[in-house]
């Protein structure tokens, strides 16, 4: 029986179920049929299954061998704690590698079938675009997730019986959760790449934009495991869930079977791309129109992003800062303000901290502008999430420091007023504007091309980011840097009675 016959001959729902269940069953049964068909085809292809099985079975033995050798080496120097903290990191790596290599299944979902000429018959069935996409997504997600579970389980058994090390329940739960959500994010991104690519070769090349960011995330998780900081790991897992939901939403919005069949080659039109970017970035009507019409129009267009940015950096920054105060309180000796005697000592303290090369307006401006530009680039690969996190970090640090100043007998509110507020009232709006537009650059990736998304939408919003950055953010950062270097130090000295 072919796939069309199976879809149209769905079994009737039992009479005890409600009409809502019947509608859900009839709507999602075709996606389940696609899922079963894809899983069966995948398991029949030994060229896909065999490498994954070898990796899932062989890599835990390699990790176990490395752990044994590492434990033997560090025991000679009494540093067994180091290798014990590295064992959970190896568990994450064991779960990551099978799912990363299993991306070939996700990349084959649409691009591979198109090259094999088997996609036309599938698209001719009475499937909706959503049913087809969800069925393919589920089929591409299941093998990587199961491969991660099997790899982690094999590694734990080997480590447990050879080194007598068994992870606590909290560590096991966070590790399994991270492996699951990382696999889901990579597969969801790979399915989007496959649905928008015209060949498997192009899809494989674009897959590097999925593997590389996830590898950086894996390194960050491994470093947190060294400190046994599971709270931040759960926050990372939550962020991954949000990213996965956004990627699924993006995939269902941009998938279109007519475009998938009608596009045979991706044309790189640099002239058109430059025109779209230039039209959005250049103030074509002069400086007066730039500040009276164009920049206000950009700000009005990103009102939802502005609201989200303000809420995240203020509320989120305060929550993280207060959590840091409770979790990592500093001794009073850490705030030795007796060293702050004059402008020279302030500059010396700032230079020694490594935050700035020198305490000058140009150094402060360069540091702030560079951070906001990095946030703009990070927004493009994180759907705007990294831009928010990068701006939330300094707010959390300020809350953390000011919240502990009271422990040495200084009014924290007055300290905040003289050290942060003078330049902050100029610098914070500039950072919020840049971050909100950076977030919009990431959000536009979730919109289909006909609604202003796609490559043209990304180029257009990137051009607006440059226009807003050059026209509004840079002047505000220059003013804030001058205030921070020339006025704030004097206010601090007067406050301390120097």
C-alpha positions, 0 to 999 in steps of 0.5 A: 500500500502506498503512502497516499493510500495509508494517509487517506485510510486513517483508522477511525477514532474510538467512540469514547474520544471527544470530537477534539481528539478526533480532529487532532487525530485526523490532523496529525495522523498523516505526520505520523505516517511520514514519521514511520516511513522516514524511520524505516527508510533510515534504518534500511540504509546501512551507510547511515546506520553503521557509522552512527552505531560505530560512533555510539558504541565506540566513542564511550570506550574511547572516553572511558580509556581517556578517563582511566589514563587521566585518573592514573596520571593525576593521582600521582600528584593528588589532583583527583578532583580535577579528573572527577570534574572532567568526567561529567564533561566527557559525558556531555561530549559523548552525547554530543558527537552522535547527534552531531554526526546524525545531522546527515539524516536531517540534511537528507530530509528534503535536499536528499530526496529532491536529488534522488527524485523521490520528493515529487511523489511525496509532495503530490500526496494530500499532505499539508505543508505543516503535516509534511514538515512535522513528520520529517522533523520528528523522523530526523529528531528521533535517531540523534536523541536516541543515539545520545541516550545510548552513548551516555548510557554506555559511557556511564556503565563503563565509567561506573564499573571501571572507575566506580564513579556514578553521577548524582541524580541532579548531574545526570538529569541536567546532562540528559536534558542538555544532550536532548535539547542540543540534539533538538536544536541542531536537528531543527536547524538542519531541517530548515537548511535542508528545506531551503537548500537545492542540493545536499552539498549546499546543505552540508556546507551550511550545516557548519553554521549549526555545528560551530555555535553548538560546539562553543556552547558545549565548551561553555557547558564543560567549563561550568561543569568544572565548577559544578554549577548546575543552575546555569546549566539549567538556564542554558537548557531553558534557552535551548528550549526557547531556541528550538521552539523558535526554529520549529516556528521558523521552519513551519513558516518558511517551508513551501512545497512549490518553492521546494520543487521549483527552485533548482539552483540558488543564485547569488545576486550580490548586486541585489543584496547590496542594493537592499542593504544600502537602501536601508543603511544610507540616509538618502534624504539628508541629516535632517530627515535622518533624525526627524523621520528615518531614525524615529521610524526605525524606533517605532518599528521595533517597539516590541523588541524595545519592550522585551529588551528593557524587561529582560535587561532590567528584570533579568539583570536584577534577578541575576545580580541578587542571586549572585549576592546571595550565592557569592557574597564578597568580603568587606576587604574586596571593596578597599576604597582607601586606594582611591585617592586621586584621578591617577589612582582611578586610572591605574585601578581601571587599567590593572583590572584589564577591562580597559587599556586606559581610562580615557574617553576613547578607550571607553567608547571603543570598548562599548561600541565593540561590545554592541557590534559583537552583540549585533553579530551574535544576534544573527546566529542566536535569533537575538538571544545572545544580544540580550544576554550580553547586555544583561551581563553588565546590568547584573554586575552593577546590581551585584557590586552595588548590592554588596557596597552597603556591607562596608558602610556606604550608602549603595544608592548614593554610590550608584548615583555618583558612579553609574547614573551620570553616564548611565542615563546616556549610555543605557538608552544607546545600548538598549536601542542597539540591542533591540535592533540587533534582536530584530535582526534575529527575529526577522529570520522567523518571518517568511520572505513574503512577510518581510523575512528571508535573506532580504529581511536580514539585509534590510534590518542589518542596514537599519542597524548600521543606520541607527548605530551610526546616527544615534548610538555612536553619538550617545556612546561618545557623550557617555564615554566623555562623562564617564572619563571626565565627570564621574571620577570627580563625583566619586572623589567628592563622594569619598571626601578625597 
